[in-house]
Amino acid sequence: MRAVRQTSVCAKREVGGVCQQIQMLGDKVLP
């Protein structure tokens, strides 16, 4: 799952803005 991988990268970079966008996208994809 690409979303999970992107979230991991986001966590390493600690980019709050990008991380929030990825989390929102993940919430829409996952039930």
HTML snippet that shows the backbone in 3Dmol.js (N, CA, C, O; Angstrom):
<script src="https://3Dmol.org/build/3Dmol-min.js"></script>
<div id="view" style="width:600px;height:400px;position:relative"></div>
<script>
const pdb = `
ATOM      1  N   MET A   1       0.848  -1.199   0.000  1.00  0.00           N
ATOM      2  CA  MET A   1       0.000   0.000   0.000  1.00  0.00           C
ATOM      3  C   MET A   1       0.880   1.243   0.000  1.00  0.00           C
ATOM      4  O   MET A   1       1.662   1.461   0.925  1.00  0.00           O
ATOM      5  N   ARG A   2       0.749   2.037  -1.018  1.00  0.00           N
ATOM      6  CA  ARG A   2       1.609   3.211  -1.159  1.00  0.00           C
ATOM      7  C   ARG A   2       1.342   4.227  -0.050  1.00  0.00           C
ATOM      8  O   ARG A   2       2.265   4.891   0.422  1.00  0.00           O
ATOM      9  N   ALA A   3       0.083   4.347   0.364  1.00  0.00           N
ATOM     10  CA  ALA A   3      -0.280   5.343   1.383  1.00  0.00           C
ATOM     11  C   ALA A   3       0.504   5.089   2.670  1.00  0.00           C
ATOM     12  O   ALA A   3       1.008   6.022   3.295  1.00  0.00           O
ATOM     13  N   VAL A   4       0.600   3.825   3.054  1.00  0.00           N
ATOM     14  CA  VAL A   4       1.313   3.484   4.287  1.00  0.00           C
ATOM     15  C   VAL A   4       2.782   3.839   4.144  1.00  0.00           C
ATOM     16  O   VAL A   4       3.390   4.383   5.066  1.00  0.00           O
ATOM     17  N   ARG A   5       3.349   3.531   2.989  1.00  0.00           N
ATOM     18  CA  ARG A   5       4.762   3.818   2.768  1.00  0.00           C
ATOM     19  C   ARG A   5       5.014   5.322   2.815  1.00  0.00           C
ATOM     20  O   ARG A   5       5.995   5.769   3.410  1.00  0.00           O
ATOM     21  N   GLN A   6       4.135   6.100   2.192  1.00  0.00           N
ATOM     22  CA  GLN A   6       4.278   7.554   2.195  1.00  0.00           C
ATOM     23  C   GLN A   6       4.170   8.082   3.619  1.00  0.00           C
ATOM     24  O   GLN A   6       4.888   9.008   3.995  1.00  0.00           O
ATOM     25  N   THR A   7       3.286   7.502   4.403  1.00  0.00           N
ATOM     26  CA  THR A   7       3.125   7.941   5.793  1.00  0.00           C
ATOM     27  C   THR A   7       4.419   7.708   6.558  1.00  0.00           C
ATOM     28  O   THR A   7       4.811   8.543   7.372  1.00  0.00           O
ATOM     29  N   SER A   8       5.093   6.576   6.309  1.00  0.00           N
ATOM     30  CA  SER A   8       6.349   6.277   6.992  1.00  0.00           C
ATOM     31  C   SER A   8       7.395   7.320   6.636  1.00  0.00           C
ATOM     32  O   SER A   8       8.107   7.814   7.510  1.00  0.00           O
ATOM     33  N   VAL A   9       7.488   7.653   5.361  1.00  0.00           N
ATOM     34  CA  VAL A   9       8.447   8.657   4.911  1.00  0.00           C
ATOM     35  C   VAL A   9       8.129   9.991   5.553  1.00  0.00           C
ATOM     36  O   VAL A   9       9.028  10.716   5.977  1.00  0.00           O
ATOM     37  N   CYS A  10       6.843  10.314   5.623  1.00  0.00           N
ATOM     38  CA  CYS A  10       6.397  11.571   6.225  1.00  0.00           C
ATOM     39  C   CYS A  10       6.823  11.626   7.681  1.00  0.00           C
ATOM     40  O   CYS A  10       7.305  12.657   8.150  1.00  0.00           O
ATOM     41  N   ALA A  11       6.650  10.532   8.395  1.00  0.00           N
ATOM     42  CA  ALA A  11       6.992  10.492   9.814  1.00  0.00           C
ATOM     43  C   ALA A  11       8.487  10.748   9.993  1.00  0.00           C
ATOM     44  O   ALA A  11       8.893  11.425  10.938  1.00  0.00           O
ATOM     45  N   LYS A  12       9.303  10.211   9.092  1.00  0.00           N
ATOM     46  CA  LYS A  12      10.755  10.398   9.189  1.00  0.00           C
ATOM     47  C   LYS A  12      11.116  11.854   8.927  1.00  0.00           C
ATOM     48  O   LYS A  12      11.987  12.417   9.590  1.00  0.00           O
ATOM     49  N   ARG A  13      10.441  12.456   7.956  1.00  0.00           N
ATOM     50  CA  ARG A  13      10.751  13.847   7.616  1.00  0.00           C
ATOM     51  C   ARG A  13      10.127  14.813   8.624  1.00  0.00           C
ATOM     52  O   ARG A  13      10.560  15.958   8.754  1.00  0.00           O
ATOM     53  N   GLU A  14       9.101  14.333   9.338  1.00  0.00           N
ATOM     54  CA  GLU A  14       8.414  15.153  10.346  1.00  0.00           C
ATOM     55  C   GLU A  14       7.854  16.419   9.722  1.00  0.00           C
ATOM     56  O   GLU A  14       8.006  17.512  10.269  1.00  0.00           O
ATOM     57  N   VAL A  15       7.199  16.264   8.561  1.00  0.00           N
ATOM     58  CA  VAL A  15       6.586  17.424   7.914  1.00  0.00           C
ATOM     59  C   VAL A  15       5.105  17.438   8.271  1.00  0.00           C
ATOM     60  O   VAL A  15       4.328  16.656   7.721  1.00  0.00           O
ATOM     61  N   GLY A  16       4.710  18.313   9.180  1.00  0.00           N
ATOM     62  CA  GLY A  16       3.333  18.333   9.678  1.00  0.00           C
ATOM     63  C   GLY A  16       2.316  18.540   8.570  1.00  0.00           C
ATOM     64  O   GLY A  16       1.354  17.778   8.474  1.00  0.00           O
ATOM     65  N   GLY A  17       2.504  19.556   7.726  1.00  0.00           N
ATOM     66  CA  GLY A  17       1.524  19.865   6.685  1.00  0.00           C
ATOM     67  C   GLY A  17       1.315  18.693   5.741  1.00  0.00           C
ATOM     68  O   GLY A  17       0.181  18.290   5.483  1.00  0.00           O
ATOM     69  N   VAL A  18       2.411  18.146   5.225  1.00  0.00           N
ATOM     70  CA  VAL A  18       2.306  17.034   4.281  1.00  0.00           C
ATOM     71  C   VAL A  18       1.719  15.809   4.979  1.00  0.00           C
ATOM     72  O   VAL A  18       0.914  15.076   4.403  1.00  0.00           O
ATOM     73  N   CYS A  19       2.129  15.602   6.213  1.00  0.00           N
ATOM     74  CA  CYS A  19       1.656  14.434   6.963  1.00  0.00           C
ATOM     75  C   CYS A  19       0.140  14.485   7.107  1.00  0.00           C
ATOM     76  O   CYS A  19      -0.529  13.467   6.933  1.00  0.00           O
ATOM     77  N   GLN A  20      -0.406  15.647   7.419  1.00  0.00           N
ATOM     78  CA  GLN A  20      -1.851  15.782   7.583  1.00  0.00           C
ATOM     79  C   GLN A  20      -2.558  15.443   6.279  1.00  0.00           C
ATOM     80  O   GLN A  20      -3.582  14.760   6.290  1.00  0.00           O
ATOM     81  N   GLN A  21      -2.029  15.909   5.166  1.00  0.00           N
ATOM     82  CA  GLN A  21      -2.656  15.629   3.869  1.00  0.00           C
ATOM     83  C   GLN A  21      -2.656  14.129   3.605  1.00  0.00           C
ATOM     84  O   GLN A  21      -3.656  13.587   3.135  1.00  0.00           O
ATOM     85  N   ILE A  22      -1.564  13.458   3.898  1.00  0.00           N
ATOM     86  CA  ILE A  22      -1.475  12.017   3.668  1.00  0.00           C
ATOM     87  C   ILE A  22      -2.454  11.281   4.583  1.00  0.00           C
ATOM     88  O   ILE A  22      -3.117  10.336   4.155  1.00  0.00           O
ATOM     89  N   GLN A  23      -2.543  11.717   5.842  1.00  0.00           N
ATOM     90  CA  GLN A  23      -3.459  11.062   6.775  1.00  0.00           C
ATOM     91  C   GLN A  23      -4.894  11.215   6.298  1.00  0.00           C
ATOM     92  O   GLN A  23      -5.672  10.263   6.358  1.00  0.00           O
ATOM     93  N   MET A  24      -5.252  12.408   5.825  1.00  0.00           N
ATOM     94  CA  MET A  24      -6.611  12.637   5.332  1.00  0.00           C
ATOM     95  C   MET A  24      -6.889  11.734   4.139  1.00  0.00           C
ATOM     96  O   MET A  24      -7.976  11.168   4.024  1.00  0.00           O
ATOM     97  N   LEU A  25      -5.912  11.599   3.256  1.00  0.00           N
ATOM     98  CA  LEU A  25      -6.077  10.741   2.087  1.00  0.00           C
ATOM     99  C   LEU A  25      -6.254   9.291   2.531  1.00  0.00           C
ATOM    100  O   LEU A  25      -7.091   8.568   1.992  1.00  0.00           O
ATOM    101  N   GLY A  26      -5.465   8.873   3.511  1.00  0.00           N
ATOM    102  CA  GLY A  26      -5.561   7.509   4.026  1.00  0.00           C
ATOM    103  C   GLY A  26      -6.930   7.247   4.642  1.00  0.00           C
ATOM    104  O   GLY A  26      -7.496   6.166   4.474  1.00  0.00           O
ATOM    105  N   ASP A  27      -7.465   8.245   5.359  1.00  0.00           N
ATOM    106  CA  ASP A  27      -8.779   8.073   5.985  1.00  0.00           C
ATOM    107  C   ASP A  27      -9.846   7.865   4.921  1.00  0.00           C
ATOM    108  O   ASP A  27     -10.794   7.108   5.132  1.00  0.00           O
ATOM    109  N   LYS A  28      -9.699   8.532   3.778  1.00  0.00           N
ATOM    110  CA  LYS A  28     -10.692   8.391   2.707  1.00  0.00           C
ATOM    111  C   LYS A  28     -10.576   7.013   2.056  1.00  0.00           C
ATOM    112  O   LYS A  28     -11.582   6.412   1.680  1.00  0.00           O
ATOM    113  N   VAL A  29      -9.344   6.518   1.924  1.00  0.00           N
ATOM    114  CA  VAL A  29      -9.132   5.222   1.278  1.00  0.00           C
ATOM    115  C   VAL A  29      -9.529   4.085   2.218  1.00  0.00           C
ATOM    116  O   VAL A  29     -10.191   3.132   1.807  1.00  0.00           O
ATOM    117  N   LEU A  30      -9.116   4.196   3.492  1.00  0.00           N
ATOM    118  CA  LEU A  30      -9.418   3.133   4.444  1.00  0.00           C
ATOM    119  C   LEU A  30     -10.749   3.407   5.133  1.00  0.00           C
ATOM    120  O   LEU A  30     -11.038   4.556   5.468  1.00  0.00           O
ATOM    121  N   PRO A  31     -11.563   2.383   5.349  1.00  0.00           N
ATOM    122  CA  PRO A  31     -12.876   2.530   5.992  1.00  0.00           C
ATOM    123  C   PRO A  31     -12.743   2.873   7.474  1.00  0.00           C
ATOM    124  O   PRO A  31     -13.750   3.031   8.164  1.00  0.00           O
TER     125      PRO A  31
END
`;
const viewer = $3Dmol.createViewer("view");
viewer.addModel(pdb, "pdb");
viewer.setStyle({}, {cartoon: {color: "spectrum"}});
viewer.zoomTo();
viewer.render();
</script>
